[in-house]
Amino acid sequence: MDVKSAFLNGDLKEEVYVKQPPGYVVNGQEHRAPRAWNQKLDTVLKEMEFKRCESEHALYTRRAEHGQLVVGVYVDDLVITGASKKEIEAFKAQMKKTFRMSDLGLLTYYLGIEVEQRKDGITLCQNSYARKLLERSGMGKCRPNKTPMEEKLKLSKDSKAGKVDATSYRSIVGGLRYLVHTRRTWRLPSAM
C-alpha cells in the first residue's frame, strides 16, 4: 500500500514558513516533515495494537484472531503480510479510513527486489537491480568471470592508476552489499 502525500499527514510542532528568511539557517532542522510523518504513522499503528520491532524499527507486528499480521514500512510504502487474508483486508480498510492510500495489490517489486509469489513459496530476485548496478559502474558490457580481477595481477603501492571517485566507489559497494540480501553466495566477494 502507498500513502498519498505522506509527509502532509505528519503533525509539525513548530511554526513553518513557506520561504525561509534570507540568512536564517538552523543546521540539522531542515527536514522536519519525514520525521513528523514517521511519528504519526508510528502512533497510528500503535493505536491499532501493533508493536514496533526493537531491532528493526521499520517492522511492526500484531497478534490477530487468525494469526500474526506483519507490516514493513519504507517511507510511505507499507508491505503487509499475515496468515489471514481477512485480517489483511481489515487492516487495509482501517488504514484507508485514517490516510488517503492506494492499494497496489499483490507485491511484485519492492526496493529493487522482484517478488514472485506462488502457492509453493515466494521467490526474491534482484536481476534488474544487478544489471542497473553493472551499468552504473561501467561494467554493463563485461563478460562474467569467476574472479572479479585479472589473473596474475601484481598490485603495487606505486601504481600509476588514476584516482577513483570515493563517492561513486562507496555507492557501488553499497549496491553490492544490498544484493547479498537475496544472493547469499555473493557475501564473501562483496566483502572483499
C-alpha angles and dihedrals in degrees: 000000000000124000112221115231089351096178091059089062094064119097111233114209097206139053113272126201121213090223120028113234115252114270093014110124127158107184116221095021101077098107113044100146097072092052092045090051092049092049091049093050090046090053093047093049092048090050086055087056096256119147120218113231110247095215097040112035093191092063126083129183135191131185107230135185092263100036137294125329118208126194123190117197129205109172101293099349121094124197109199128193136161147142095266127055088200091058091047092051091047090052092049090051090049091051092048089057090055102038137020101255143169121220105221092191128226112004112258103152131019131166094337094317120117111214124203115187120197134162092258096049150304125283123203120200134174101188096128091044090051092049091050090049091052091050092048091051093049094249100105094115097041119117118238120267132184089227121039092220138071114266115258092005111170113214119208137183088224094060117154091212116128124253117278121228101250094204093053091045092052090048093053094045089049089052091051091049089052090054093060090071089079100023110049090177088070094060098094098043092047092049093057 
